[in-house]
Amino acid sequence: MNDNELLIEKVKTQKILDEKAEHDLAKYVSDTHARIEALAARLELKLTYGRPTNKAVAA
């Protein structure tokens, strides 16, 4: 596998966040969303999310 420093740091960070969420995917996603919202507020960014289409949901 071709690892680089950025990939290694990403994996290490994901492991730390997973442990903080006690390996609970819903908590991991919730915590990540909260971090993104806090960062966006601090940087004065307005994030918008798309909505899945019915076709995408059915797949």
BELBEL-V936069 format. One record per helix or strand. SS is the DSSP state (H for helix, E for strand). FROM is the first residue (numbers start at 1). TO is the last residue. If there is no record, write none. Layout:
# BELBEL-V936069
{{SS & FROM & TO} {SS & FROM & TO}}
This chain:
# BELBEL-V936069
{{H & 5 & 20} {H & 25 & 42} {H & 54 & 58}}
